Amino acid sequence: MKANPIAHRRVLDYAYVDIDTLFRDFHISGQGYSQEQVEESRTRYGKNSLSGRASDTVFYRLRRAFLNPFTIILFVLACISFLTDVVLASNFSRNITTVVIILGMLLISGAVRFTQELRAKRVADRLTGMIASTVLVRRGGSVGQGGLHRASGG
């Protein structure tokens, strides 16, 4: 059976239980977590944070754009074409056109992939910025705002 990609199974289980069961399972009262429970939870599980992917360097993106199976095959074909059409050919039949065309395809495909990744990263960063980073919490009976911290880098 395929796993549900929308929510973790435990979240789905808790969605259908009564509030008393939630209070019992999470060891809280109707007044919310106490400050001691908050500190203990942060020590045990870490801060609430919106984790993002670490920011890729330009060199890493360039390497990923130009070193993939498609570009490697094109480069091998360009090398073979260079050997057969230029190095091993007689003086009258030397033709570098095929090599230039293949290398041009290689450069164009890498440049297109690189620019598409830059655009996708920019859009993903904007979408991440639109995520609400504060929530209402109840601690010690009073309601206030609790923050989700953004992970650095992403």
Backbone bond lengths (Angstrom), bond angles and torsions (degrees), N, CA, C in turn:
res aa  C-N    CA-C-N  psi(-1)  N-CA   C-N-CA  omega(-1)  CA-C   N-CA-C  phi
1 M - - - 1.456 - - 1.517 109.06 -
2 K 1.294 116.18 137.11 1.455 121.92 -176.82 1.533 110.66 -76.47
3 A 1.336 115.94 138.94 1.467 120.77 178.89 1.520 109.87 -70.54
4 N 1.335 116.04 149.38 1.454 121.01 179.44 1.528 109.40 -77.35
5 P 1.331 118.55 115.61 1.460 120.09 -176.89 1.534 113.25 -77.68
6 I 1.323 117.61 -12.39 1.463 120.54 -175.29 1.519 111.49 -77.06
7 A 1.317 118.17 -44.99 1.455 120.98 -176.77 1.518 109.89 -145.85
8 H 1.306 115.18 151.81 1.452 121.84 176.35 1.531 109.24 -65.61
9 R 1.303 116.79 146.89 1.475 121.57 -176.67 1.532 111.60 -56.75
10 R 1.323 116.93 -38.83 1.466 120.67 -179.17 1.528 111.08 -64.79
11 V 1.327 117.03 -37.94 1.466 120.62 177.52 1.520 109.88 -64.72
12 L 1.312 116.45 -42.48 1.465 119.65 178.74 1.523 111.45 -64.12
13 D 1.338 117.32 -38.16 1.468 119.92 177.94 1.521 110.83 -62.99
14 Y 1.324 117.63 -44.10 1.465 120.69 -179.08 1.526 112.59 -71.79
15 A 1.311 118.38 -18.78 1.467 120.64 179.84 1.530 111.44 -67.65
16 Y 1.325 117.26 -21.63 1.464 120.43 -174.80 1.525 114.21 -109.44
17 V 1.331 118.97 8.36 1.464 119.99 -179.95 1.527 109.79 -101.07
18 D 1.328 115.02 161.27 1.468 119.42 -179.75 1.534 110.05 -76.07
19 I 1.309 115.90 165.88 1.467 121.85 -173.61 1.522 111.95 -67.77
20 D 1.325 118.68 -31.96 1.467 120.85 178.03 1.529 111.31 -63.45
21 T 1.319 116.50 -37.98 1.464 120.77 176.93 1.528 110.50 -65.38
22 L 1.323 116.57 -41.42 1.466 120.10 177.13 1.524 111.13 -60.82
23 F 1.329 116.60 -47.15 1.466 120.42 179.31 1.534 110.41 -58.59
24 R 1.336 116.70 -43.82 1.460 121.09 -178.82 1.531 111.13 -66.26
25 D 1.350 117.51 -46.07 1.467 120.74 -176.27 1.531 112.22 -68.92
26 F 1.318 117.46 -32.45 1.464 120.27 -178.85 1.531 112.59 -97.64
27 H 1.331 117.09 3.58 1.467 122.75 176.61 1.527 112.33 56.41
28 I 1.324 116.76 46.92 1.461 121.20 176.82 1.527 109.24 -130.38
29 S 1.309 115.11 165.07 1.466 120.66 176.47 1.522 108.53 -109.22
30 G 1.310 114.89 179.99 1.461 119.90 177.07 1.525 112.31 -65.43
31 Q 1.321 117.21 -12.78 1.459 121.87 179.08 1.533 112.12 -86.43
32 G 1.316 117.37 -5.83 1.459 120.92 179.95 1.510 111.63 92.34
33 Y 1.320 116.06 -176.42 1.456 121.27 177.83 1.518 110.56 -69.32
34 S 1.310 115.69 145.90 1.464 119.73 170.29 1.532 107.21 -83.28
35 Q 1.314 116.09 165.85 1.464 119.29 -179.44 1.530 110.77 -62.01
36 E 1.324 117.02 -35.06 1.465 120.35 178.27 1.531 110.85 -64.71
37 Q 1.345 116.24 -41.05 1.463 119.88 178.16 1.529 110.92 -65.09
38 V 1.328 115.97 -37.02 1.467 119.76 178.63 1.522 109.90 -63.07
39 E 1.329 116.35 -47.13 1.466 119.95 -179.61 1.528 111.42 -64.02
40 E 1.319 116.40 -40.64 1.468 120.11 178.45 1.533 110.37 -63.73
41 S 1.320 116.23 -41.87 1.462 120.55 179.27 1.526 111.27 -64.81
42 R 1.322 116.94 -40.83 1.470 120.05 178.38 1.519 111.13 -66.59
43 T 1.325 116.32 -36.41 1.461 119.62 177.87 1.522 110.63 -66.69
44 R 1.323 116.29 -41.89 1.458 121.07 -177.14 1.529 112.83 -74.79
45 Y 1.358 117.00 -46.02 1.465 120.63 -171.86 1.522 114.18 -108.65
46 G 1.323 118.36 -12.30 1.457 120.60 -176.85 1.519 110.80 91.05
47 K 1.334 115.82 176.50 1.465 120.85 -179.48 1.519 110.80 -73.13
48 N 1.328 115.08 154.32 1.461 119.78 169.76 1.518 106.08 -70.31
49 S 1.297 116.93 120.77 1.458 118.01 -179.19 1.514 110.23 -144.55
50 L 1.316 114.03 146.39 1.454 120.97 172.90 1.519 105.75 -86.19
51 S 1.304 115.18 101.06 1.459 117.32 -176.90 1.515 108.90 -84.10
52 G 1.280 114.99 134.70 1.447 121.16 177.17 1.509 109.27 -122.75
53 R 1.291 115.25 170.56 1.442 120.04 177.19 1.512 109.12 -71.49
54 A 1.298 115.96 141.24 1.457 118.71 177.94 1.521 109.23 -60.86
55 S 1.276 115.35 146.18 1.454 120.62 -177.40 1.530 110.37 -66.09
56 D 1.312 115.99 126.45 1.454 120.75 178.54 1.516 109.68 -77.37
57 T 1.314 115.87 144.85 1.456 119.80 175.64 1.524 108.63 -80.35
58 V 1.314 115.52 161.73 1.466 120.32 178.97 1.523 109.79 -63.84
59 F 1.335 116.49 -39.63 1.463 119.84 178.83 1.526 111.11 -60.50
60 Y 1.333 117.63 -42.57 1.460 121.41 178.96 1.525 111.10 -63.20
61 R 1.327 117.40 -42.42 1.475 120.47 178.78 1.523 111.20 -65.67
62 L 1.332 117.13 -41.26 1.464 119.94 177.56 1.529 110.70 -62.61
63 R 1.323 116.31 -43.61 1.460 120.06 179.33 1.519 110.53 -61.70
64 R 1.338 116.78 -42.90 1.462 120.35 179.56 1.529 111.46 -67.23
65 A 1.326 117.12 -32.47 1.464 120.24 -179.58 1.526 111.85 -72.91
66 F 1.334 116.09 -34.58 1.458 118.73 -174.71 1.526 114.26 -102.51
67 L 1.307 118.90 -16.27 1.459 120.78 178.22 1.518 109.82 -111.18
68 N 1.313 114.75 88.23 1.457 122.07 175.62 1.522 107.15 -144.21
69 P 1.309 118.85 168.45 1.472 120.06 -175.48 1.531 113.95 -55.80
70 F 1.315 117.52 -38.97 1.471 120.44 -179.24 1.522 111.05 -62.84
71 T 1.322 117.40 -47.67 1.461 119.80 -177.84 1.528 111.53 -70.27
72 I 1.314 117.41 -32.38 1.467 119.32 177.64 1.526 110.17 -66.10
73 I 1.328 116.70 -41.68 1.475 119.92 177.32 1.529 110.37 -63.40
74 L 1.336 116.77 -43.20 1.468 119.11 177.81 1.524 111.27 -61.68
75 F 1.324 117.45 -40.61 1.463 120.65 -179.86 1.527 111.07 -65.32
76 V 1.340 117.25 -41.95 1.462 120.54 177.53 1.531 110.21 -62.51
77 L 1.333 117.15 -42.33 1.464 120.35 177.01 1.519 111.73 -62.91
78 A 1.327 117.45 -38.58 1.465 120.93 177.62 1.524 110.27 -64.90
79 C 1.328 118.00 -39.88 1.470 121.06 178.09 1.532 111.31 -65.18
80 I 1.324 115.82 -44.91 1.471 119.56 178.43 1.518 110.38 -62.31
81 S 1.319 116.12 -44.14 1.460 120.19 178.93 1.522 111.08 -63.21
82 F 1.321 117.32 -39.13 1.463 120.48 178.48 1.533 110.37 -63.73
83 L 1.333 116.43 -42.66 1.469 119.76 178.87 1.521 111.93 -64.39
84 T 1.327 116.76 -46.04 1.472 119.84 -174.73 1.522 112.53 -79.34
85 D 1.327 118.38 -35.58 1.461 120.64 -174.39 1.526 113.75 -94.13
86 V 1.321 118.70 -17.92 1.462 120.00 -176.45 1.526 111.42 -121.32
87 V 1.327 117.15 -56.23 1.460 119.72 -173.27 1.525 111.67 -71.90
88 L 1.329 117.41 -48.60 1.464 120.76 -175.57 1.527 113.60 -90.36
89 A 1.298 118.30 -4.36 1.471 121.20 -178.16 1.523 110.06 -82.60
90 S 1.334 115.41 155.43 1.463 119.19 177.12 1.530 109.71 -72.05
91 N 1.296 116.16 167.36 1.461 120.39 -176.82 1.518 113.34 -59.06
92 F 1.308 117.15 -31.63 1.464 119.95 -175.97 1.531 113.20 -84.74
93 S 1.319 117.81 -20.04 1.465 118.93 -176.78 1.532 113.48 -110.47
94 R 1.296 118.67 13.77 1.466 120.59 178.40 1.528 110.05 -69.11
95 N 1.342 114.13 131.87 1.461 119.34 -179.47 1.526 108.53 -146.96
96 I 1.306 116.34 117.14 1.464 121.60 -177.28 1.530 111.75 -96.54
97 T 1.308 117.32 1.63 1.463 121.79 -176.04 1.528 112.39 -58.25
98 T 1.316 118.43 -45.10 1.463 121.49 -178.50 1.527 110.89 -62.15
99 V 1.316 116.76 -41.61 1.465 121.02 179.37 1.523 110.14 -62.86
100 V 1.316 116.99 -43.99 1.465 121.31 -179.80 1.531 110.66 -64.00
101 I 1.310 117.43 -41.57 1.464 121.42 179.66 1.533 110.25 -63.92
102 I 1.321 117.19 -45.78 1.460 120.10 -179.53 1.524 111.09 -64.45
103 L 1.336 117.39 -44.08 1.466 119.91 178.13 1.531 111.28 -64.84
104 G 1.339 116.55 -34.76 1.465 119.78 175.22 1.521 111.34 -63.65
105 M 1.342 117.11 -42.22 1.462 120.58 176.40 1.526 111.06 -61.53
106 L 1.331 115.35 -40.01 1.458 120.34 179.23 1.530 110.61 -62.41
107 L 1.322 117.54 -46.80 1.462 121.41 179.62 1.525 111.85 -65.25
108 I 1.316 117.12 -42.55 1.469 120.38 -179.19 1.535 110.51 -65.24
109 S 1.330 117.52 -44.76 1.472 119.34 -178.80 1.530 110.84 -64.04
110 G 1.330 117.74 -40.22 1.462 120.67 178.06 1.514 112.25 -65.95
111 A 1.332 116.55 -41.44 1.466 120.19 179.78 1.529 111.23 -65.96
112 V 1.331 116.77 -40.13 1.469 120.30 178.71 1.527 110.20 -64.48
113 R 1.320 116.70 -45.43 1.472 119.46 179.58 1.526 111.08 -63.22
114 F 1.338 117.23 -41.17 1.459 121.19 179.83 1.532 111.15 -62.41
115 T 1.330 117.82 -45.83 1.468 120.17 -179.82 1.528 111.38 -67.88
116 Q 1.332 117.99 -36.76 1.458 119.97 177.12 1.522 111.60 -64.33
117 E 1.321 117.26 -39.27 1.461 119.97 177.87 1.520 111.44 -67.07
118 L 1.329 117.35 -38.26 1.467 120.23 177.05 1.526 110.44 -62.51
119 R 1.313 117.08 -44.64 1.469 120.56 179.12 1.527 111.34 -64.16
120 A 1.330 117.04 -43.36 1.460 120.69 179.82 1.526 110.68 -63.47
121 K 1.317 117.76 -39.92 1.465 121.15 178.30 1.523 110.78 -64.21
122 R 1.323 117.13 -40.71 1.463 121.31 179.12 1.533 110.60 -62.69
123 V 1.328 116.74 -43.80 1.469 120.98 179.07 1.527 110.44 -65.97
124 A 1.327 117.40 -42.24 1.463 120.78 179.32 1.530 110.75 -63.12
125 D 1.317 117.16 -38.63 1.468 119.96 177.47 1.524 111.20 -64.72
126 R 1.331 116.98 -39.79 1.468 119.90 177.38 1.520 111.35 -64.91
127 L 1.329 117.32 -41.69 1.464 120.68 178.56 1.526 111.08 -64.65
128 T 1.308 117.29 -40.17 1.461 120.52 177.34 1.518 110.46 -62.60
129 G 1.327 117.23 -37.02 1.455 120.99 178.10 1.511 113.14 -67.07
130 M 1.325 118.04 -20.76 1.458 121.56 -179.24 1.530 112.68 -84.29
131 I 1.328 117.09 -10.74 1.457 120.56 -179.03 1.519 109.12 -71.36
132 A 1.336 116.07 132.66 1.466 120.21 178.34 1.515 108.91 -63.79
133 S 1.310 115.94 131.11 1.461 119.18 -176.67 1.526 112.67 -111.46
134 T 1.322 117.61 9.30 1.461 120.45 174.39 1.526 108.91 -129.78
135 V 1.318 114.97 149.79 1.459 121.30 178.85 1.518 108.48 -136.67
136 L 1.319 116.11 158.07 1.457 120.13 174.23 1.525 109.11 -84.74
137 V 1.326 115.86 132.05 1.452 120.28 179.29 1.522 109.26 -128.72
138 R 1.323 115.38 157.35 1.460 120.67 175.82 1.522 106.58 -116.84
139 R 1.315 115.14 118.88 1.457 120.89 179.09 1.515 108.75 -130.37
140 G 1.311 114.93 123.09 1.448 119.78 179.48 1.516 113.04 59.51
141 G 1.328 117.37 30.16 1.453 121.86 177.17 1.508 114.67 89.69
142 S 1.331 119.24 -12.71 1.475 119.95 179.24 1.524 109.73 -106.92
143 V 1.326 114.60 146.54 1.459 121.26 -177.97 1.515 108.83 -97.76
144 G 1.321 116.02 134.44 1.467 121.59 177.90 1.508 109.72 -153.89
145 Q 1.317 115.88 -174.31 1.457 119.85 -178.70 1.518 110.08 -97.48
146 G 1.303 114.50 135.66 1.459 121.55 173.01 1.512 106.93 -115.73
147 G 1.279 117.01 143.55 1.455 119.47 -174.92 1.506 113.19 -105.15
148 L 1.310 114.37 148.72 1.458 121.43 167.75 1.516 104.77 -98.00
149 H 1.294 117.32 128.62 1.454 120.99 -177.09 1.514 109.44 -92.35
150 R 1.310 115.48 137.43 1.468 119.95 177.62 1.518 109.23 -80.87
151 A 1.326 114.23 136.15 1.458 118.08 176.63 1.514 108.47 -73.27
152 S 1.289 117.24 143.71 1.452 119.98 -177.40 1.521 110.11 -73.71
153 G 1.310 114.73 149.64 1.450 121.00 174.57 1.499 114.59 102.34
154 G 1.311 121.13 -43.97 1.441 122.19 -169.43 1.447 113.59 -85.32
